[in-house]
Structure formats: C-alpha cells, structure tokens
Amino acid sequence: MTPMVFDLGSGEIIIVVLIALVLFGGSRIAGLGKGAGRAIREFKEETSSIAAAAAEQAATKPTEAPAEQQDNGSSA
C-alpha cells in the first residue's frame, strides 16, 4: 500500500481551518477566496476564448497541401 503524503482526516482539516481563521481573520480569508474565484473565472474565460478562436481559424482556413519543391538539377 502506498503511503499518503497528506493523510489528513476530517478532524485535522477542521483544526487547520480554525487555525487559519484565527491567524488571518474571516474578512481576509473571504477576500482571498473572492480573489481566487475571480482568477479562476478569468482563466476559464481566456481559455474558452482561445479555444473558440482556434476552432474558428481551423474552420475558415482551407487545408492546403504543402507545396512540392521543384528540383531543377542544380545544387548549391
């Protein structure tokens, strides 16, 4: 059996959350959560816009066969 690096139970998680609440305060933790949520939302918007632009470009650009190089017999 593989040992878990962070083998935390529910009791330990509650203790860690309470310590963080005491150290940073409720308003600061709420602000961190709000900032993290905003960052995740912005990241999702950007990735979806990039994917949409790539799909649009792939749909509008005709597939072209690579141009064959003509060998005229001279070497440089």
C-alpha positions in Angstrom: 0.0 0.0 0.0 1.3 3.4 -1.0 1.7 5.9 1.9 -0.3 9.1 1.6 1.7 12.3 1.8 -1.1 14.4 3.3 -3.1 11.8 5.1 -5.5 14.3 6.8 -8.8 13.3 8.3 -11.8 15.5 8.9 -10.6 16.4 12.4 -7.2 17.6 11.2 -8.8 19.6 8.4 -11.1 21.4 10.8 -8.2 22.2 13.1 -6.2 23.6 10.2 -9.2 25.8 9.1 -9.7 27.1 12.6 -6.0 28.0 13.0 -6.1 29.8 9.6 -9.3 31.7 10.7 -7.6 32.8 13.9 -4.4 33.8 12.2 -5.8 35.7 9.3 -9.4 36.6 10.3 -12.6 36.0 8.5 -12.6 39.1 6.2 -9.1 38.4 4.9 -9.9 34.7 4.2 -13.1 35.8 2.4 -11.0 38.3 0.3 -8.6 35.5 -0.6 -11.5 33.3 -1.7 -13.0 36.1 -3.7 -9.7 36.8 -5.4 -9.1 33.1 -6.2 -12.6 32.8 -7.6 -12.1 35.8 -9.8 -8.8 34.4 -11.1 -10.3 31.0 -11.9 -13.2 32.7 -13.7 -10.8 34.9 -15.8 -8.7 31.9 -16.6 -11.7 29.9 -17.8 -12.9 32.9 -19.9 -9.5 33.2 -21.6 -9.1 29.5 -22.3 -12.6 29.3 -23.8 -11.9 32.4 -26.0 -8.6 30.9 -27.2 -10.3 27.6 -28.0 -13.1 29.4 -29.9 -10.6 31.4 -31.9 -8.6 28.3 -32.7 -11.8 26.5 -33.8 -12.9 29.5 -35.9 -9.5 29.7 -37.6 -9.5 26.0 -38.3 -13.0 26.2 -39.8 -12.3 29.2 -42.1 -8.7 28.4 -43.2 -8.8 25.9 -46.1 -6.5 23.0 -45.9 -3.7 23.4 -48.3 -1.4 20.7 -49.5 2.3 21.5 -48.9 4.0 22.9 -51.9 6.3 20.5 -53.5 9.8 21.7 -54.1 10.9 21.5 -57.7 14.3 20.1 -58.2 15.9 21.8 -61.2 19.1 19.7 -61.0 21.4 22.3 -59.6 22.9 22.0 -56.2 24.1 24.9 -54.1 
